[in-house]
Amino acid sequence: MVQNIVPNVPKPVTFLLPDFLAEWPYERRLHPDFGTVDVEAADWVNENRLFNEKAQRSFDKSLFGLLGCLIFPLETKAFCRVGCDLANAYFVIDEYNDVAEPEVAAQVCDTVMDVLRNPYKERKEGDKLGIYMQGFWQRALALTKPGAPCIGQFIDGFDLYMTSMIQEADDRETKRVRMVDDYLQLRRETFGAQATIAFLGFGLELPEEVLSHPVMKSMTLAAMDLLCLTNDMHSYPVELARGIAFHNIVTSIIQEHKLDVPAAMEWLENFGKHRVATFLSGIDELPSWGPEVDADVQRYIENMGYLVRGADAWSYESERYWGEKGQEVQTTRIVTLFPEESQEGLMTKEELKAAIVL
């Protein structure tokens, strides 16, 4: 079912931010090389001049390198550096697509996927996005063996991510609001969750029988959903202010269940708790594949756990969603929306077209 309804939020409105990760056993951890790898990754964004000066300052305040160090806290320094690049890449692409018309979103997709499939191809002069992504991808490939299955899994996941961004751009043009199940299926792709979890396999080659086991697939899907739910609840006020909240699970809940914002957030919290329970119960339900494989499986599960926790922690600690009030929101969980306060994205449609060259 599809409704072309603009989100209608009373103004102002106060609600409690969901806390479905209250019982999540993976506590906040920060990679020991924070302060080094995140700076190197930020310099790579600046060197490629992906934004104008004003937008770059705003991008820097979001601390995407901090995100990389929070979601990959157990990995090597080299891995975490690439993880910071990946975090930056997601949000560069996200900002590009927030202003992209469907045909331009397709051009962004073509550029990125050409880099992933042809990592050593010479990029055209002026292809800022392509050159940036090539640097990230070449560093990522150095983390694992040539031809490792995780490479193909990452490319496939990123292809889903990029293709779904075209659909999101089309939804934005038509102001399409999807129902919850339909939305979540697309959101797993627009968030890049599958590619991110595939990235956890770089240097940790799990047998296909492990990854395809029904319990592991259920746990992985739950982790993907928790990443999406976390991002959507934090980004909802900003997206509402920017007039782009059509692609957000809170809007889908409001429309499908005929709820106001506070009730929708309560619904989201209960749904998130069910996804947490699915992940945690799966840990005890997994079979044994022998001591060596089991150790890798345990590490993989921990990596997913810290991935979810790190994404939530970063949402409070950066200025991306809550400005300077992140710690206050985390403590009180009280949020007041003022939808009449509009915000702009980091770039215009004209700047976007100038940043990609096929």
Salt bridges, closest charged atoms under 4 A:
ASP19 OD1 - ARG333 NH1 3.84
ASP33 OD2 - HIS31 ND1 3.70
GLU40 OE1 - ARG81 NH1 3.64
GLU53 OE1 - ARG57 NH1 3.94
ASP85 OD1 - ARG81 NH2 3.34
ASP85 OD2 - ARG139 NE 2.94
ASP94 OD2 - ARG320 NH2 3.48
GLU95 OE1 - ARG242 NH2 3.60
GLU95 OE2 - ARG320 NH1 2.95
ASP98 OD2 - ARG242 NH2 3.60
GLU101 OE2 - LYS349 NZ 3.57
ASP114 OD2 - LYS121 NZ 2.92
ASP114 OD2 - ARG123 NH1 2.84
ASP127 OD2 - ARG123 NH2 3.30
ASP159 OD2 - ARG117 NH2 3.09
GLU168 OE1 - HIS247 NE2 3.99
ASP171 OD1 - ARG176 NH1 3.68
ASP171 OD2 - ARG178 NE 2.73
ASP182 OD2 - ARG178 NH1 3.03
ASP225 OD1 - ARG188 NE 2.58
ASP225 OD2 - ARG275 NE 3.02
ASP232 OD1 - ARG187 NE 2.90
GLU269 OE2 - LYS273 NZ 3.72
ASP312 OD1 - HIS234 NE2 2.95
GLU317 OE2 - ARG28 NE 2.66
